[in-house]
Amino acid sequence: MTDEATRDLSTLTISVLGGTDPQGRGLSRRFAAAGLKVVIGSRTTERGVEAAAALVESLGGGTVSGGSNAEAAAAGDIVLVVVPWDGHKELLIELKEALAGKIVVDCVNPLGFDKQGAYALAVEEGSATQQAAAILTDSTVVGAFHNVSAVLLEDPEVASIDTDVFVLGDEREATDLVQALASVVPGMRGVYGGRRRNAHQVEALTANLISVNRRYKAHAGVRVTDV
């Protein structure tokens, strides 16, 4: 990673849009537990505030606040998008101005589900990450945290999240910073996974992991060897 990524993450505010859903709650928990300043966003201010208060109580402290997704977007230096796929595009269009000049980390997996299980959906832009970049032309968009188990993230009894996180983007300083963000979570490691054009297969891999988890009753993740 570059020297820029070693700057103290504790000076930055990490906002999580969709922070009241399982994945968002889990990531918020892990970043707050690592001592970072976290803002939880939700569809309403009230839900965001309630989620923040619950997390502080659960952790016994932490610098966590809550609000609407718009309020969280405005407050964050690094803004994670952890919302359902069917509301992804509309939310980003709505928050385009608020997200200008920020690093936006898209964590969304475009998946469908039927009787055979999970499967990847076709996205006109190629992936959720690429769709975000096409909309947020004044932001720096990075893809990450696609393949991390929400169940493990939310479980306070799980001390270490033993998985690697593929980080995808075209701007080295931003991808290095998001790698560093992933690595603040015990057991987790951020690994550069290529440019945004390579995000589709990482997002789609979540469908495979869901199949693994169902077959083996597990919470599988990904490890990259020899790096």
Secondary structure as a PSIPRED ss2 file (coil, helix, strand):
# PSIPRED VFORMAT (PSIPRED V4.0)

   1 M C   1.000  0.000  0.000
   2 T C   1.000  0.000  0.000
   3 D H   0.000  1.000  0.000
   4 E H   0.000  1.000  0.000
   5 A H   0.000  1.000  0.000
   6 T H   0.000  1.000  0.000
   7 R C   1.000  0.000  0.000
   8 D C   1.000  0.000  0.000
   9 L H   0.000  1.000  0.000
  10 S H   0.000  1.000  0.000
  11 T H   0.000  1.000  0.000
  12 L C   1.000  0.000  0.000
  13 T E   0.000  0.000  1.000
  14 I E   0.000  0.000  1.000
  15 S E   0.000  0.000  1.000
  16 V E   0.000  0.000  1.000
  17 L E   0.000  0.000  1.000
  18 G C   1.000  0.000  0.000
  19 G C   1.000  0.000  0.000
  20 T C   1.000  0.000  0.000
  21 D C   1.000  0.000  0.000
  22 P H   0.000  1.000  0.000
  23 Q H   0.000  1.000  0.000
  24 G H   0.000  1.000  0.000
  25 R H   0.000  1.000  0.000
  26 G H   0.000  1.000  0.000
  27 L H   0.000  1.000  0.000
  28 S H   0.000  1.000  0.000
  29 R H   0.000  1.000  0.000
  30 R H   0.000  1.000  0.000
  31 F H   0.000  1.000  0.000
  32 A H   0.000  1.000  0.000
  33 A H   0.000  1.000  0.000
  34 A C   1.000  0.000  0.000
  35 G C   1.000  0.000  0.000
  36 L C   1.000  0.000  0.000
  37 K E   0.000  0.000  1.000
  38 V E   0.000  0.000  1.000
  39 V E   0.000  0.000  1.000
  40 I E   0.000  0.000  1.000
  41 G E   0.000  0.000  1.000
  42 S E   0.000  0.000  1.000
  43 R C   1.000  0.000  0.000
  44 T C   1.000  0.000  0.000
  45 T H   0.000  1.000  0.000
  46 E H   0.000  1.000  0.000
  47 R H   0.000  1.000  0.000
  48 G H   0.000  1.000  0.000
  49 V H   0.000  1.000  0.000
  50 E H   0.000  1.000  0.000
  51 A H   0.000  1.000  0.000
  52 A H   0.000  1.000  0.000
  53 A H   0.000  1.000  0.000
  54 A H   0.000  1.000  0.000
  55 L H   0.000  1.000  0.000
  56 V H   0.000  1.000  0.000
  57 E H   0.000  1.000  0.000
  58 S H   0.000  1.000  0.000
  59 L H   0.000  1.000  0.000
  60 G C   1.000  0.000  0.000
  61 G C   1.000  0.000  0.000
  62 G C   1.000  0.000  0.000
  63 T C   1.000  0.000  0.000
  64 V E   0.000  0.000  1.000
  65 S E   0.000  0.000  1.000
  66 G E   0.000  0.000  1.000
  67 G E   0.000  0.000  1.000
  68 S E   0.000  0.000  1.000
  69 N H   0.000  1.000  0.000
  70 A H   0.000  1.000  0.000
  71 E H   0.000  1.000  0.000
  72 A H   0.000  1.000  0.000
  73 A H   0.000  1.000  0.000
  74 A H   0.000  1.000  0.000
  75 A H   0.000  1.000  0.000
  76 G C   1.000  0.000  0.000
  77 D C   1.000  0.000  0.000
  78 I E   0.000  0.000  1.000
  79 V E   0.000  0.000  1.000
  80 L E   0.000  0.000  1.000
  81 V E   0.000  0.000  1.000
  82 V C   1.000  0.000  0.000
  83 V C   1.000  0.000  0.000
  84 P C   1.000  0.000  0.000
  85 W H   0.000  1.000  0.000
  86 D H   0.000  1.000  0.000
  87 G H   0.000  1.000  0.000
  88 H H   0.000  1.000  0.000
  89 K H   0.000  1.000  0.000
  90 E H   0.000  1.000  0.000
  91 L H   0.000  1.000  0.000
  92 L H   0.000  1.000  0.000
  93 I H   0.000  1.000  0.000
  94 E H   0.000  1.000  0.000
  95 L H   0.000  1.000  0.000
  96 K C   1.000  0.000  0.000
  97 E C   1.000  0.000  0.000
  98 A C   1.000  0.000  0.000
  99 L C   1.000  0.000  0.000
 100 A C   1.000  0.000  0.000
 101 G C   1.000  0.000  0.000
 102 K C   1.000  0.000  0.000
 103 I E   0.000  0.000  1.000
 104 V E   0.000  0.000  1.000
 105 V E   0.000  0.000  1.000
 106 D E   0.000  0.000  1.000
 107 C C   1.000  0.000  0.000
 108 V C   1.000  0.000  0.000
 109 N C   1.000  0.000  0.000
 110 P C   1.000  0.000  0.000
 111 L E   0.000  0.000  1.000
 112 G E   0.000  0.000  1.000
 113 F E   0.000  0.000  1.000
 114 D E   0.000  0.000  1.000
 115 K C   1.000  0.000  0.000
 116 Q C   1.000  0.000  0.000
 117 G E   0.000  0.000  1.000
 118 A E   0.000  0.000  1.000
 119 Y E   0.000  0.000  1.000
 120 A E   0.000  0.000  1.000
 121 L C   1.000  0.000  0.000
 122 A C   1.000  0.000  0.000
 123 V C   1.000  0.000  0.000
 124 E C   1.000  0.000  0.000
 125 E C   1.000  0.000  0.000
 126 G C   1.000  0.000  0.000
 127 S C   1.000  0.000  0.000
 128 A H   0.000  1.000  0.000
 129 T H   0.000  1.000  0.000
 130 Q H   0.000  1.000  0.000
 131 Q H   0.000  1.000  0.000
 132 A H   0.000  1.000  0.000
 133 A H   0.000  1.000  0.000
 134 A H   0.000  1.000  0.000
 135 I H   0.000  1.000  0.000
 136 L C   1.000  0.000  0.000
 137 T C   1.000  0.000  0.000
 138 D C   1.000  0.000  0.000
 139 S C   1.000  0.000  0.000
 140 T E   0.000  0.000  1.000
 141 V E   0.000  0.000  1.000
 142 V E   0.000  0.000  1.000
 143 G E   0.000  0.000  1.000
 144 A C   1.000  0.000  0.000
 145 F C   1.000  0.000  0.000
 146 H C   1.000  0.000  0.000
 147 N C   1.000  0.000  0.000
 148 V C   1.000  0.000  0.000
 149 S C   1.000  0.000  0.000
 150 A H   0.000  1.000  0.000
 151 V H   0.000  1.000  0.000
 152 L H   0.000  1.000  0.000
 153 L H   0.000  1.000  0.000
 154 E H   0.000  1.000  0.000
 155 D C   1.000  0.000  0.000
 156 P C   1.000  0.000  0.000
 157 E C   1.000  0.000  0.000
 158 V C   1.000  0.000  0.000
 159 A C   1.000  0.000  0.000
 160 S C   1.000  0.000  0.000
 161 I C   1.000  0.000  0.000
 162 D C   1.000  0.000  0.000
 163 T E   0.000  0.000  1.000
 164 D E   0.000  0.000  1.000
 165 V E   0.000  0.000  1.000
 166 F E   0.000  0.000  1.000
 167 V E   0.000  0.000  1.000
 168 L E   0.000  0.000  1.000
 169 G C   1.000  0.000  0.000
 170 D C   1.000  0.000  0.000
 171 E C   1.000  0.000  0.000
 172 R H   0.000  1.000  0.000
 173 E H   0.000  1.000  0.000
 174 A H   0.000  1.000  0.000
 175 T H   0.000  1.000  0.000
 176 D H   0.000  1.000  0.000
 177 L H   0.000  1.000  0.000
 178 V H   0.000  1.000  0.000
 179 Q H   0.000  1.000  0.000
 180 A H   0.000  1.000  0.000
 181 L H   0.000  1.000  0.000
 182 A H   0.000  1.000  0.000
 183 S C   1.000  0.000  0.000
 184 V C   1.000  0.000  0.000
 185 V C   1.000  0.000  0.000
 186 P C   1.000  0.000  0.000
 187 G C   1.000  0.000  0.000
 188 M E   0.000  0.000  1.000
 189 R E   0.000  0.000  1.000
 190 G E   0.000  0.000  1.000
 191 V E   0.000  0.000  1.000
 192 Y E   0.000  0.000  1.000
 193 G E   0.000  0.000  1.000
 194 G E   0.000  0.000  1.000
 195 R C   1.000  0.000  0.000
 196 R H   0.000  1.000  0.000
 197 R H   0.000  1.000  0.000
 198 N H   0.000  1.000  0.000
 199 A H   0.000  1.000  0.000
 200 H H   0.000  1.000  0.000
 201 Q H   0.000  1.000  0.000
 202 V H   0.000  1.000  0.000
 203 E H   0.000  1.000  0.000
 204 A H   0.000  1.000  0.000
 205 L H   0.000  1.000  0.000
 206 T H   0.000  1.000  0.000
 207 A H   0.000  1.000  0.000
 208 N H   0.000  1.000  0.000
 209 L H   0.000  1.000  0.000
 210 I H   0.000  1.000  0.000
 211 S H   0.000  1.000  0.000
 212 V H   0.000  1.000  0.000
 213 N H   0.000  1.000  0.000
 214 R H   0.000  1.000  0.000
 215 R H   0.000  1.000  0.000
 216 Y H   0.000  1.000  0.000
 217 K C   1.000  0.000  0.000
 218 A C   1.000  0.000  0.000
 219 H C   1.000  0.000  0.000
 220 A C   1.000  0.000  0.000
 221 G C   1.000  0.000  0.000
 222 V C   1.000  0.000  0.000
 223 R C   1.000  0.000  0.000
 224 V C   1.000  0.000  0.000
 225 T C   1.000  0.000  0.000
 226 D C   1.000  0.000  0.000
 227 V C   1.000  0.000  0.000
